[in-house]
Amino acid sequence: MAKQTVETLVEGGKATAAPPLGPALGPTGVNISQVVSDINKKTAELKGMQVPVKVVVDTVTKLFTIEIGTPPASALIKKEAAIEKGASNPLAEKVASLLIEQVIKVAKTKYDDLLGKDLKMKVREVVGTCQSMGILVEGMPAPEALKAIAAGKFDAKIASGKTELSEEELRHIAAEKKRLQEELEKRRAEFEAKAKQMLQELTGKENKKIRSAMADAGIPQKIIDEVCPAEKAPEAAPGAPPKK
């Protein structure tokens, strides 16, 4: 029985016969439109995420099987948090907060890919990923959430595997996200004002020293680059030897 395997990434629910999937399946003689339709059905709940897909085709009978992988934990976390990206400075910025049910959901989705020996340990792994993205868990920074998990605070929910959220819980998540976004905007405005004030006070100083002073004052690098861009090195004159 001759089999051919095609592996690729597709956006959840939006696979098409266009490259790379269509041309890869073409030589197998399989019904491409049927494969695309089946993939979209299987990945409908993963919209907006890149999903690993494996199509195994029997080149004699033209029958096929589809195996759907799971997106990275970070992508699943962003989906649960309804954000496009994590914090640029996760230690100082918090962009969203997840309930433990959402963390459990991600852990169950990625169960076979995580290293923990049981669901509780896998939940801890997901919380670790939240930390690197600037995402709170139950309103707590990740280190505090990990301590709460270790202390057994969420044992009942983890044991039940509960992942469904009530309308009230969904409203709470949306309100918390809005609050955190407003805090970020307020902090950014404060940093911008401080950077502009320092720029005015340090007028006449070397650009490098001004930028260094801003960094010492705790102003984020992104804002420093916007308010006081680094000076570009002068271009060498034509025919001049390169600087050593």
For each residue, the residues with C-beta under 8 A, 3 or more apart:
1: 58 60
2: 58 59 60
3: 56 57 58 59
4: 27 28 56 57 59
5: 54 55 56 57
6: 21 24 25 28 54 55 57
7: 52 53 54 55
8: 20 21 24 52 53
9: 50 51 52 53
10: 14 15 21 39 43 50 51 53
11: 14 15 47 48 49 50 51
12: 43 44 45 46 47 48 49 50 51 71
13: 40 43 44 45 46 47
14: 10 11 40 47
15: 10 11 21 36 39 40 43 53
16: 21 22 36
17: 21 22 25 32 33 36
18: 21 22
19: 22 23
20: 8 23 24
21: 6 8 10 15 16 17 18 24 25 32 35 36 39 53
22: 16 17 18 19 25 26 32 36
23: 19 20 26
24: 6 8 20 21 27
25: 6 17 21 22 28 30 32 35 55 57
26: 22 23 32
27: 4 24
28: 4 6 25 57 59 62 64
29: 57 59 62
30: 25 34 35 55 57 62 64
31: 34 35 62
32: 17 21 22 25 26 35 36
33: 17 36 37
34: 30 31 37 38
35: 21 25 30 31 32 38 39 55 64 66
36: 15 16 17 21 22 32 33 39 40
37: 33 34 40 41
38: 34 35 41 42 66
39: 10 15 21 35 36 42 43 53 55 66 68
40: 13 14 15 36 37 43 44
41: 37 38 44
42: 38 39 66 68
43: 10 12 13 15 39 40 46 47 51 53 68
44: 12 13 40 41 47
45: 12 13
46: 12 13 43 49 51 71 79
47: 11 12 13 14 43 44
48: 11 12 79
49: 11 12 46 71 75 76 79
50: 9 10 11 12 71 75
51: 9 10 11 12 43 46 68 69 70 71
52: 7 8 9 68 69 70 71
53: 7 8 9 10 15 21 39 43 66 67 68 69
54: 5 6 7 66 67 69
55: 5 6 7 25 30 35 39 64 65 66 67
56: 3 4 5 64 65 66 67
57: 3 4 5 6 25 28 29 30 62 63 64
58: 1 2 3 61 62 63 64
59: 2 3 4 28 29 62
60: 1 2
61: 58
62: 28 29 30 31 57 58 59
63: 57 58
64: 28 30 35 55 56 57 58
65: 55 56
66: 35 38 39 42 53 54 55 56
67: 53 54 55 56
68: 39 42 43 51 52 53
69: 51 52 53 54
70: 51 52 76 109 110 113
71: 12 46 49 50 51 52 75 76
72: 75 76
73: 76 77 106 110 113 114 125 126 129
74: 77 78 86 129 132 133
75: 49 50 71 72 78 79
76: 49 70 71 72 73 79 80 105 106 109 110
77: 73 74 80 81 98 106 126 129 130 133 135
78: 74 75 81 82 83 84 85 86 133
79: 46 48 49 75 76 82
80: 76 77 98 102 105 106
81: 77 78 95 96 97 98 102 135 173 177
82: 78 79 96 173 174 177
83: 78 86 95 96 177
84: 78
85: 78
86: 74 78 83 90 95 132 133 134 135
87: 90 92 93 94 95 133 134 135
88: 93 220 222
89: 92 93 134 220
90: 86 87 93 131 132 133 134
91: 134
92: 87 89 220
93: 87 88 89 90 134 184 187
94: 87 97 134 135 136 141 180 183 184
95: 81 83 86 87 133 134 135 177 180 181 184
96: 81 82 83 135 136 173 176 177 180
97: 81 94 135 136 137 138 139 173 176 177 180
98: 77 80 81 102 103 130 135 136 137 138 173
99: 102 103 137 138 165 169 172 173
100: 103 104 123 137 138 154 157 158
101: 104 105 157 162 163 164 165 169
102: 80 81 98 99 105 106 163 165 173
103: 98 99 100 106 107 123 126 127 130 137
104: 100 101 107 108 119 123 157 158 161 162 163
105: 76 80 101 102 108 109 163
106: 73 76 77 80 102 103 109 110 126
107: 103 104 110 111 114 119 122 123 125 126
108: 104 105 111 119 161 163
109: 70 76 105 106
110: 70 73 76 106 107 113 114 122 126
111: 107 108 114 119 122
112:
113: 70 73 110
114: 73 107 110 111 121 122 125 126
115: 121 122 125
116: 119 120 121 122 123 124 125
117: 121
118: 121 122
119: 104 107 108 111 116 122 123 158 161
120: 116 123 124 149 155 158
121: 114 115 116 117 118 124 125
122: 107 110 111 114 115 116 118 119 125 126
123: 100 103 104 107 116 119 120 126 127 149 154 158
124: 116 120 121 127 128 146 149 150
125: 73 107 114 115 116 121 122 128 129
126: 73 77 103 106 107 110 114 122 123 129 130
127: 103 123 124 130 131 137 142 145 146 149
128: 124 125 131 132 142 146
129: 73 74 77 125 126 132 133
130: 77 98 103 126 127 133 135 136 137 142 145
131: 90 127 128 135 141 142 143
132: 74 86 90 128 129
133: 74 77 78 86 87 90 95 129 130
134: 86 87 89 90 91 93 94 95
135: 77 81 86 87 94 95 96 97 98 130 131 142
136: 94 96 97 98 130 139 140 141 142 145 176 180
137: 97 98 99 100 103 127 130 140 142 145
138: 97 98 99 100 145 148
139: 97 136 176
140: 136 137 144 145 148
141: 94 131 136 144 145
142: 127 128 130 131 135 136 137 145 146
143: 131 146 147
144: 140 141 147 148
145: 127 130 136 137 138 140 141 142 148 149
146: 124 127 128 142 143 149 150
147: 143 144 150 151
148: 138 140 144 145 151 153 154
149: 120 123 124 127 145 146 152 153 154 158
150: 124 146 147
151: 147 148
152: 149 155
153: 148 149
154: 100 123 148 149 157 158
155: 120 152 158 159
156: 159 160
157: 100 101 104 154 160 162
158: 100 104 119 120 123 149 154 155 161
159: 155 156
160: 156 157
161: 104 108 119 158
162: 101 104 157
163: 101 102 104 105 108
164: 101
165: 99 101 102 169 170 173
166: 169 170
167: 170 171
168: 171 172
169: 99 101 165 166 172 173
170: 165 166 167 173 174
171: 167 168 174 175
172: 99 168 169 175 176
173: 81 82 96 97 98 99 102 165 169 170 176 177
174: 82 170 171 177 178
175: 171 172 178 179
176: 96 97 136 139 172 173 179 180
177: 81 82 83 95 96 97 173 174 180 181
178: 174 175 181 182
179: 175 176 182 183
180: 94 95 96 97 136 176 177 183 184
181: 95 177 178 184 185
182: 178 179 185 186
183: 94 179 180 186 187
184: 93 94 95 180 181 187 188
185: 181 182 188 189
186: 182 183 189 190
187: 93 183 184 190 191
188: 184 185 191 192 223
189: 185 186 192 193
190: 186 187 193 194
191: 187 188 194 195 219 220 223
192: 188 189 195 196 223 226 227
193: 189 190 196 197
194: 190 191 197 198 217 219
195: 191 192 198 199 214 219 223 224 227 228
196: 192 193 199 200 227
197: 193 194 200 201
198: 194 195 201 202 210 213 214 217 219
199: 195 196 202 203 210 214 227 228
200: 196 197 203
201: 197 198
202: 198 199 205 209 210 213
203: 199 200
204:
205: 202 209 210 213
206: 209 210
207: 210 211 228 230 231
208: 211 212 230 231
209: 202 205 206 212 213
210: 198 199 202 205 206 207 213 214 228
211: 207 208 214 215 224 228 230
212: 208 209 215 216
213: 198 202 205 209 210 216 217
214: 195 198 199 210 211 217 219 224 227 228
215: 211 212 218 219 221 224
216: 212 213
217: 194 198 213 214
218: 215
219: 191 194 195 198 214 215 223 224
220: 88 89 92 191 223 224
221: 215 224 225
222: 88 225 226
223: 188 191 192 195 219 220 226 227
224: 195 211 214 215 219 220 221 227 228
225: 221 222 228 229 230
226: 192 222 223 229
227: 192 195 196 199 214 223 224
228: 195 199 207 210 211 214 224 225
229: 225 226
230: 207 208 211 225
231: 207 208
232:
233:
234:
235:
236: 240 242 243
237: 240
238:
239:
240: 236 237
241:
242: 236
243: 236
244:
